[in-house]
Amino acid sequence: MKRNPQTVEKVRKQLSEALAGVEGYLKEWAQSPQNFTTEGELRAIVAKLREMQESLDKGETVPILGLWRILETWPYKNEIRQKIVEAELAYERLK
């Protein structure tokens, strides 16, 4: 099945926004660690989001480890949490 380029671009944007948010937490970690996650967890999320982005460039899909499960410990109204969940769901719908 051929993917709609506009849909792929929308997912790419969502992944980029989620990635930027998580990378922001990592950048600020030394000065402002978050009590709902760990630095290692953030690095794992960054790695998975990047893998998902790269797969779009290759026209493939990669298995998703269920980032939403990891995020259950994050505050429900956390904006970055929402971006990650939305990007993951959009990516899954591309299959």
Stockholm file with secondary structure:
# STOCKHOLM 1.0

chainA/1-95         MKRNPQTVEKVRKQLSEALAGVEGYLKEWAQSPQNFTTEGELRAIVAKLREMQESLDKGETVPILGLWRILETWPYKNEIRQKIVEAELAYERLK
#=GR chainA/1-95 SS CCCCHHHHHHHHHHHHHHHHHHHHHHHTTTTSCCTTSCHHHHHHHHHHHHHHHHHHHHTCCCCCCCHHHHGGGSCTTCHHHHHHHHHHHHHHHTC
#=GC SS_cons        CCCCHHHHHHHHHHHHHHHHHHHHHHHTTTTSCCTTSCHHHHHHHHHHHHHHHHHHHHTCCCCCCCHHHHGGGSCTTCHHHHHHHHHHHHHHHTC
//
